[in-house]
Amino acid sequence: MCRSIKTLRPPMTDEVTDDDIRAAALQYVRKVSGFRKPAAHNEAVFERAVDAVTRATADLLADLQVRGART
């Protein structure tokens, strides 16, 4: 969907930071909303969406089981 979002799971990425997860969430919300930077009246809802996607992504990566991944 968005080519600038990199894969954040092993073996594609060995170490994933909170900043990596937030950057991917921001790119996703930008793509879906069509706004690189929302207008002032949409900033709060935009940030809530980024926060929600960040949490969902962190949960996914924490619980994801990858076959053959190093543990």
N, C-alpha and C positions, 0 to 999 in steps of 0.2 A: 504494500500500500504506500509506504513512504520510504523511499530508498535511503534517506539520510538516517534512519533509525537502524543502529547496528544490533546484531544478535548479541544478547547478554547472557548466554548460557554456555557452559562447557560443552565441547572443547573449543568453541568459537572464541570465547573470552575467558581467560583464567581467573582474573580478579575483576569484580564489578563493584564500583563505589556507589554511594548514595547519589553522588552527582551524575554518574552515568545513567542511573535509573530515572532521575528527575529530568535530565536532558531528553531522554527517549519519550517520557510522558509529555513534555512540552512540545516536542515535534509532532506527536500524535494529535494533541489538542489543536495545534496550529493547522494541521492538515484537515482534520474533521471540521473545524469551525471556518476555515478559509481565511483566518486572520493571523498575520504574523504577530501583530500587537493589537490587542482589542482597544476600542474606544473606551474612554473613561467610564461610561455607563455600563460597560460589559466587563470591566476588569475583575470585579469580585467573582462573578460566575466563571470566568476564564480561569482564575487562580484556584477556585474550588475544584474545577474539572482536572486541572493539572495535579492537584493534591490527591484526588481520588484515583487517578490513573497511576500516580506514583505508588500509592499504597497497594493497589491491585497488582502492579508489576512486581513489587517487592515480595508480596505474598506468593505470587506465582513462582518466582525464582527460588524462594525459600523452600517450597514444597515440591518443586519439579524433580522428578527422578529421570535421569538420563542414563540409558544403557551404555556401559563401557566407560563411564566417566570416572575420573580419578577421585578417590575420597580421602 
